[in-house]
Every structure is written in C-alpha cells, then in structure tokens.
C-alpha cells in the first residue's frame, strides 16, 4: 500500500497505477478500500488514460455482483463523455450482464438521440 501511495504522490496521472493499487486492495479482500481507490482515480482531473480506470472500476463492480453500482458508473461515464463507444458498452452491459434487451435498446436509442 505504501509503495502505491508514494507512487501516486509522484505520478497521480498514471491510470495504470490507480488500477493496480485498487486491484491490490481487491486481492486482499478489501473491496471497500478498492472501491475507494477506484472512486479517487476517476475523480482525478488529469489521467493519461481515464478509460482504463473507468473500465476496471466497472469490471470490479460486475465481478462483485454490484450491478447497480456498475450501472451508475456507466451513467456517469455517459454523462461525462457522450462518446459512442460508451453507449455501445453500456448497451452491451444491459444486454449481456443484466439480460435486459429492452434496456439495451433504450441505451442505444438515447445514444442515437444524443449523438445525432
């Protein structure tokens, strides 16, 4: 932990470090600490690859069966980026993980309206 904390003090823009730190906490069965590290990571004003943090955080929530949290993360990411790839990933999440084809269609519909 100390090593990752020092590393992040030195280079807080490195998304890979944030993810590795959170995954370390998860491997130690400290899911609340991992969630805290992920939430700090996605709040950073400057990250070299923010999509890495977002994707890892969403995967973490799915792994822990916290689908409501994963959905909230997708919604926040859609609001933040308005990027077509995020809409596609969110719709695939709704379809494959949540097994809700109607909700997936709605995400695609919203994306089409936002991006048209």
matplotlib code that plots the C-alpha trace (Angstrom):
import matplotlib.pyplot as plt

x = [0.0, 2.7, 4.5, 1.4, 0.6, 4.1, 3.9, 0.6, 2.0, 4.8, 2.6, -1.1, -1.9, -0.9, -4.1, -2.4, -1.0, -4.5, -5.9, -3.1, -3.5, -7.2, -6.7, -4.2, -6.8, -9.3, -6.9, -6.5, -10.3, -10.6, -13.4, -14.4, -10.8, -10.6, -13.8, -12.5, -9.3, -11.3, -13.5, -10.5, -9.0, -12.0, -12.2, -8.6, -8.7, -5.8, -5.3, -3.2, -5.8, -9.0, -10.9, -8.6, -9.8, -13.5, -13.4, -11.5, -13.9, -17.0, -15.4, -14.7, -18.4, -19.6, -17.2, -18.6, -22.2, -22.8, -24.8, -26.5, -23.1, -21.9, -24.9, -24.4, -20.8, -21.9, -24.5, -21.8, -19.4, -22.1, -22.8, -19.2, -18.1, -21.1, -18.9, -20.5, -18.2, -19.5, -23.1, -22.3, -20.5, -23.4, -25.9, -23.9, -23.7, -27.5, -28.0, -25.4, -24.9, -28.3, -30.0, -32.4, -32.7, -35.3, -33.0, -30.2, -32.4, -33.2, -29.5, -28.9, -31.9, -30.6, -27.1, -28.6, -30.6, -27.6, -25.2, -27.5]
y = [0.0, 2.4, 1.9, 2.6, 5.6, 7.0, 6.2, 8.1, 11.1, 11.2, 10.5, 10.9, 11.0, 7.4, 5.4, 2.0, 2.7, 3.6, 0.4, -1.8, -0.2, -0.9, -4.4, -5.0, -4.0, -6.3, -9.2, -8.6, -8.9, -5.2, -4.4, -1.2, 0.1, -0.9, 0.9, 4.0, 3.9, 3.5, 6.4, 8.6, 7.6, 8.5, 11.9, 12.8, 15.9, 14.6, 11.0, 9.7, 7.0, 7.6, 4.9, 2.3, 3.4, 3.5, 0.1, -1.5, 0.1, -1.2, -4.7, -4.7, -3.9, -6.6, -9.1, -8.4, -8.6, -4.9, -4.3, -1.2, 0.4, -0.6, 0.9, 4.2, 4.2, 3.7, 6.5, 8.8, 7.9, 8.6, 12.0, 12.8, 11.7, 11.4, 9.0, 6.4, 3.6, 4.3, 4.0, 0.7, -0.7, 0.4, -1.3, -4.5, -4.4, -4.1, -6.9, -9.4, -8.8, -7.6, -9.7, -6.9, -6.4, -3.6, -1.6, -2.1, -0.8, 2.2, 2.9, 2.7, 5.0, 7.5, 7.4, 7.9, 10.9, 12.4, 11.9, 12.9]
z = [0.0, 1.0, -2.3, -4.4, -2.3, -2.8, -6.5, -6.8, -5.0, -7.5, -10.6, -9.9, -13.7, -14.3, -14.7, -14.6, -11.1, -9.8, -11.2, -9.9, -6.4, -6.4, -7.6, -4.9, -2.3, -4.0, -3.9, -0.2, 0.1, 0.9, -1.6, 0.2, 0.0, -3.6, -4.4, -2.6, -4.7, -7.9, -7.0, -6.3, -9.6, -11.7, -9.9, -11.0, -13.2, -15.3, -16.2, -19.0, -19.9, -17.9, -19.8, -18.2, -14.7, -15.7, -17.3, -14.4, -11.9, -13.9, -14.2, -10.5, -9.7, -12.1, -10.5, -7.1, -8.5, -7.7, -10.9, -9.6, -8.9, -12.4, -13.9, -12.0, -13.3, -16.9, -16.5, -15.1, -17.9, -20.5, -18.9, -18.8, -22.3, -24.6, -26.6, -28.9, -27.6, -24.1, -25.3, -27.0, -23.9, -21.7, -24.0, -24.1, -20.3, -20.2, -22.7, -21.6, -17.9, -16.9, -19.5, -20.4, -24.1, -23.8, -21.6, -24.0, -26.9, -24.8, -24.2, -28.0, -28.6, -26.1, -27.7, -31.1, -30.0, -28.1, -31.0, -33.9]

ax = plt.figure().add_subplot(projection="3d")
ax.plot(x, y, z, "-o")
ax.set_aspect("equal")
plt.show()
